[in-house]
Amino acid sequence: MADQNVPPRRPRDDRGWDGHQHPSADGYGDPHTPAPYGYDSPHPYQGGYAEQADPREQYAGQPAPAPRGPQWVGPEGLGRPAPARPAGTGLPTLDDENEPGRKVGRRKAMVALGGTAAVVAGGAALAMTPQIRGLFADEAAGDATGSTVTDGTAARPSGQQPSTVRTYTEQNESYMGSRAGEALKKNAPAGGRTFSGPAAAAAATKVTVKTVLAKDPILHLARRATFGATPAVVADIKREGMDAWIRAQLDPEKLEPSKGELKLAELPTQKLSVQQLRDQRDKLNDQDAQPEREMVDATIARQIWSKRQLFEVMVDFWNDFLHVAADFDGGEVYRNSFDQDVVRKHALGSYPEMLVAANKHPALLIYLNQKDSRKDAINENLARENLELYSVGVDGGYKEPDVRQAAMLQTGRGVQDGKYVFRPEQHYVGKVKILGFTHANNSADPKKAEAAIDAYITYIATHPSTAKYVAQSLATRFVSDTPPKSLVDRLAKTYTTNKGMIKPVLMTLFCSSEFWASVGQKVRRPMEYLVATYRTLGVSPEASPKHNNGDSKRTAYARGLRQIHDKMRELGQSPMGHPTPDGYPDVYVAWTSAGTMLNGWNEAGEILAGYRTTFTYTAPEKLIAKPPATAGAYVDALSLRLVGQKLSTREKNLILGVAGVATTAKVDATFNGAITAVARAILASPQHHLR
């Protein structure tokens, strides 16, 4: 039986799309022409994304992720220089170490502040490049359950445990094996117990780990269950109570949409079905429309402005766990449908149902080449990732014969005319045994064959190893980079008892002492830092009165979201931006980069200054309604407003050094002209980097 992990390039007609998909100022248009539909810069995108022509080529030699180092983005967007600013206003330069009369340089002060974001670990920037998958040689067909070797090479011997030959490693565990990871483990909370409710667990739990964060359970909940605490969220939790607030977040349909969500109507391709995108492709190509990028723009808007914050956090979680990149050959037609009909539909529902739906969706079938798999030419990509990434995990107990038999069972599924189809003539018929699942699979009748495949997908989605894998991933997301085994075991038990339903698992998590004891044990990734900054500064989705949209075909709101999207790409993380199926890592040591940190601080300064008029920004001197008259008291008030707590004396003195004033000095609302620098320094503090 021929095994074709990298089958021949499929014709472009199979994609249903003819538009350019290569890096440009607006994402993927022609870099030598202006982008009439999208971002208003004619300069090519500088983030370093590799051209991706075909997902098979992606598997044969996977492109490196966008670099996580610094690149300046001016206030008018990528590649644009900063406009001239009046003397004494705007963002002070960080390169002022030799400035006469200044005792503390701004760069040293901010690095001293931001450097302590690594209060739980240190370490240099790390990067993990997935290895290239080996290809099988052509082989003769054999019984899927027989003893005949049909699936091995010298590099991958038959029956060998995947963990000894894996290429996509468990990302989080891989990073945590470093010296910095070992330091993190020493400061992680130990075992715990479950209480009757979140509030009871919070009240009974003592925070014992070392952290610079205030040990305030309300702030802790707001940081972990949202994309960033805001005064409004904190007020809601206090008014409703923790238990009621969490219950409301777990029932997002009843929460009213925000202004930012209502304005999503200004992203025109998001209202189009797969069929409409196919039918209108010429028109959209002429406009240089990019539906897959608009979908990411919409996701960013929801992360910043939606009141359904826990739901959006879970959408982001699943987009890393069951990852399908936004930018793949076909993503412009199918990825938004995958977002709506698979991830968002089941984000707080049943994971087995999500995985079954994903395995029938054109986006996943194209992304992992299942549409090209047939009984006489097996493609193993989707079968392997279903086991390795989407269910039991690389150490979940399966072996190479399980991958082969799963790939044989899943043959027949494909895409035709933009829709999922089952081709019975391409389906392998014969008994299969996969990780304890057995099925006669003795019929090519579509109903019976599909029922067999669905039964297998449901089986692996409810497998004990999957329960542990999902539990470990959720605990890593919400609790700690090194979550206690006691918590993982309880979450896995809840997952199994409830047959993969997610709400009960989340309630078990919020009722656990381990969650409430984990204050300060998570560091925001670049995307999370940027979203949290927009949230805490209260940026409004309406355009500034000073905005002039000119003759742009996009609204100010749409252009503003694209600017944030481009910035995230430059920082190395954007929703659904990881090019390979393993998704982004969710541990601090994977993202330690001084360049990325400095770049994030620069962006915080741009947001504070409000030079991008596509949104409405609160002037930094108006963040506090009645600013105190002395510098020290003003820093305290501003810290409470931006990060929910006062800073330590050392941190406050560093910030006062940025402004060049003493704690008792008299200041006006503009902090004597240094308010932007002071606010940005607070946003460089560990209190804003930690979540």
Helices and strands as residue ranges (DSSP letters): E 2-3, G 12-14, H 55-60, H 106-115, G 116-118, G 162-164, H 171-176, H 179-186, H 198-204, H 217-224, H 231-240, H 242-249, G 252-254, H 259-262, G 263-266, G 268-271, H 274-279, H 281-286, H 291-305, H 309-321, H 331-338, I 339-344, H 345-346, H 351-358, H 362-367, G 370-372, E 377-378, H 381-388, H 400-409, E 413-416, E 419-422, G 424-426, E 432-434, E 437-439, H 446-461, H 464-478, H 485-497, H 502-510, H 513-516, H 526-536, H 556-571, G 588-590, H 594-609, G 620-622, H 631-643, H 649-659, H 675-683, H 686-689
